[in-house]
């Protein structure tokens, strides 16, 4: 990763907060005075479909991260990390939430979810640094499992060129005040998971 530039690919399924995370990162980059570009795909997101976001900090080119060049792959769901693992650079870091969200085809018996250990082994071969986090469990410690994405944001904060203060300011702008304390705790716990 270049000192002031960072290409991030965030993946998950609808309802996990991929779009919220990209919004927070974008706002934080603007607060830091860094150029930022992004693009997202979330066609069936409201029904648990695949969601992917490209966020490029310090980039003056297009918004899409090229395959094999993401400094960080942030996977809120393990199989989505596998699906989009081709974006991670050999020098990159993959941050993966260990808790699967089973698609309807799996729960109906029409498909089999791959073992999480196999997913992690595959991703680990693609990048320099793999960090597996039970972000859903950690979020429960913060008081709400819905803050799983913020746990992952806390972990991500250790790998991107943005000051924590800017990330926290941006997060506070998009979180309802009644949820702020739990999300603040979730961020800190996520950061601690990778320190």
C-alpha positions as CSV (number, residue, x, y, z in Angstrom):
1,X,0.0,0.0,0.0
2,X,1.2,3.5,-0.8
3,X,1.5,5.8,2.2
4,X,-1.4,8.1,1.4
5,X,-3.3,5.8,-1.0
6,X,-5.4,2.7,-0.3
7,X,-7.7,0.6,-2.4
8,X,-10.4,-1.2,-0.4
9,X,-13.0,-3.7,-1.5
10,X,-15.9,-4.2,1.0
11,X,-18.2,-7.2,0.5
12,X,-21.1,-8.8,2.2
13,X,-24.8,-9.4,1.9
14,X,-27.8,-7.1,2.1
15,X,-28.4,-5.8,5.6
16,X,-24.9,-6.2,6.9
17,X,-23.9,-2.6,6.4
18,X,-21.5,-2.6,3.5
19,X,-22.9,0.7,2.1
20,X,-22.8,2.3,5.6
21,X,-19.1,1.4,5.9
22,X,-18.3,2.9,2.5
23,X,-20.2,6.0,3.5
24,X,-18.2,6.3,6.7
25,X,-14.8,5.8,5.0
26,X,-15.7,8.3,2.2
27,X,-16.7,10.9,4.8
28,X,-13.6,10.3,6.8
29,X,-11.4,10.7,3.7
30,X,-13.0,14.0,2.9
31,X,-12.5,15.2,6.5
32,X,-8.8,14.2,6.1
33,X,-8.6,16.2,2.9
34,X,-7.9,13.1,0.7
35,X,-9.5,12.5,-2.6
36,X,-11.8,9.5,-2.5
37,X,-13.7,7.6,-5.2
38,X,-16.1,4.8,-4.9
39,X,-18.5,2.5,-6.7
40,X,-21.0,-0.1,-5.4
41,X,-23.2,-2.9,-6.6
42,X,-26.2,-3.9,-4.5
43,X,-28.9,-5.2,-6.8
44,X,-30.7,-7.6,-4.5
45,X,-29.2,-6.2,-1.3
46,X,-32.6,-5.9,0.5
47,X,-33.2,-9.6,0.0
48,X,-29.8,-10.8,1.3
49,X,-28.1,-10.6,-2.1
50,X,-24.5,-9.9,-2.7
51,X,-23.2,-6.4,-2.1
52,X,-19.7,-5.1,-3.2
53,X,-18.2,-1.7,-2.7
54,X,-15.0,-0.3,-4.2
55,X,-13.4,2.6,-2.2
56,X,-10.2,4.3,-3.4
57,X,-8.5,6.7,-1.0
58,X,-6.0,9.1,-2.5
59,X,-6.8,8.0,-6.0
60,X,-7.1,10.4,-9.0
61,X,-8.2,7.7,-11.4
62,X,-11.5,5.8,-11.7
63,X,-13.6,4.4,-8.8
64,X,-13.2,0.7,-9.5
65,X,-10.4,-1.3,-7.9
66,X,-8.7,-3.6,-10.5
67,X,-8.6,-7.3,-9.7
68,X,-5.5,-8.3,-7.9
69,X,-4.8,-4.8,-6.6
70,X,-6.9,-4.2,-3.5
71,X,-4.8,-3.3,-0.5
72,X,-7.6,-4.5,1.8
73,X,-10.5,-6.9,1.2
74,X,-13.0,-6.4,4.0
75,X,-15.5,-9.3,4.0
76,X,-18.5,-9.0,6.3
77,X,-19.5,-12.6,5.2
78,X,-17.0,-15.4,4.5
79,X,-18.4,-16.7,1.2
80,X,-18.7,-13.2,-0.2
81,X,-15.0,-12.9,0.7
82,X,-14.3,-16.0,-1.3
83,X,-16.5,-14.8,-4.2
84,X,-14.6,-11.5,-4.5
85,X,-11.2,-12.8,-3.3
86,X,-9.7,-12.1,-6.8
87,X,-9.6,-8.4,-5.9
88,X,-7.0,-8.8,-3.1
89,X,-3.4,-8.0,-4.0
90,X,-0.6,-10.4,-3.1
91,X,0.7,-7.7,-0.7
92,X,-2.8,-7.0,0.7
93,X,-4.7,-7.7,3.8
94,X,-8.0,-9.7,4.0
95,X,-10.2,-9.0,7.0
96,X,-12.9,-11.7,7.2
97,X,-15.9,-11.9,9.6
98,X,-16.2,-15.6,10.5
99,X,-20.0,-15.7,10.8
100,X,-21.7,-17.0,7.7
101,X,-25.1,-15.8,6.4
102,X,-26.6,-18.9,4.7
103,X,-28.3,-18.1,1.4
104,X,-31.8,-19.5,0.7
105,X,-30.3,-22.2,-1.6
106,X,-28.3,-23.6,1.3
107,X,-31.1,-23.5,3.9
108,X,-33.5,-25.1,1.3
109,X,-31.0,-27.9,0.8
110,X,-30.2,-27.0,-2.8
111,X,-26.5,-26.1,-2.2
112,X,-23.8,-26.6,0.4
113,X,-22.0,-23.7,2.1
114,X,-18.2,-24.2,1.9
115,X,-16.4,-24.8,5.2
116,X,-15.2,-21.5,6.6
117,X,-11.8,-23.0,7.2
118,X,-11.5,-23.8,3.4
119,X,-12.5,-20.2,2.6
120,X,-9.9,-18.8,4.9
121,X,-7.2,-21.1,3.5
122,X,-8.1,-20.0,-0.1
123,X,-8.0,-16.3,0.9
124,X,-4.8,-16.8,2.9
125,X,-3.0,-18.1,-0.2
126,X,-4.0,-15.0,-2.2
127,X,-2.7,-12.3,0.2
128,X,0.1,-11.4,2.6
129,X,-2.0,-11.0,5.7
130,X,-5.3,-12.7,6.6
131,X,-7.2,-11.7,9.8
132,X,-10.3,-13.8,10.7
133,X,-12.5,-12.1,13.2
134,X,-15.7,-13.3,14.9
135,X,-17.1,-9.8,14.4
136,X,-20.6,-10.9,15.1
137,X,-19.6,-12.3,18.5
138,X,-17.5,-9.3,19.3
139,X,-20.4,-7.0,18.4
140,X,-22.5,-8.9,21.0
141,X,-19.9,-7.9,23.6
142,X,-20.5,-4.3,22.6
143,X,-24.2,-4.7,23.3
144,X,-25.6,-5.2,19.8
145,X,-24.8,-7.8,17.1
146,X,-26.0,-5.2,14.5
147,X,-22.7,-3.4,15.1
148,X,-20.8,-6.2,13.5
149,X,-19.9,-3.9,10.6
150,X,-18.5,-1.3,13.0
151,X,-16.4,-4.0,14.6
152,X,-15.0,-4.7,11.2
153,X,-14.5,-0.9,10.6
154,X,-12.5,-0.8,13.9
155,X,-10.3,-3.6,12.5
156,X,-10.0,-1.9,9.1
157,X,-8.8,1.3,10.8
158,X,-5.4,-0.3,11.5
159,X,-4.8,-0.9,7.8
160,X,-5.9,2.3,6.0
161,X,-4.3,5.8,5.9
162,X,-7.1,7.6,7.8
163,X,-6.9,8.9,11.4
164,X,-9.2,7.2,13.8
165,X,-10.6,10.6,14.8
166,X,-11.9,11.2,11.3
167,X,-13.4,7.7,11.1
168,X,-15.2,8.3,14.5
169,X,-16.5,11.7,13.4
170,X,-17.9,10.2,10.2
171,X,-19.4,7.3,12.0
172,X,-21.1,9.6,14.5
173,X,-22.7,11.4,11.6
174,X,-24.4,8.3,10.2
175,X,-25.3,6.4,13.5
176,X,-28.5,7.3,15.4
177,X,-27.5,8.9,18.7
178,X,-29.2,6.2,20.7
179,X,-26.8,3.6,19.1
180,X,-23.7,5.7,19.4
181,X,-22.3,4.2,22.7
182,X,-22.6,0.6,21.5
183,X,-21.0,1.5,18.1
184,X,-18.2,3.3,19.7
185,X,-17.5,0.3,21.9
186,X,-17.8,-2.0,18.8
187,X,-15.2,0.1,17.0
188,X,-12.7,-0.2,19.9
189,X,-13.2,-3.9,20.2
190,X,-12.7,-4.4,16.5
191,X,-9.5,-2.4,16.6
192,X,-8.3,-4.5,19.5
193,X,-8.9,-7.7,17.6
194,X,-6.1,-6.9,15.1
195,X,-3.6,-5.2,17.4
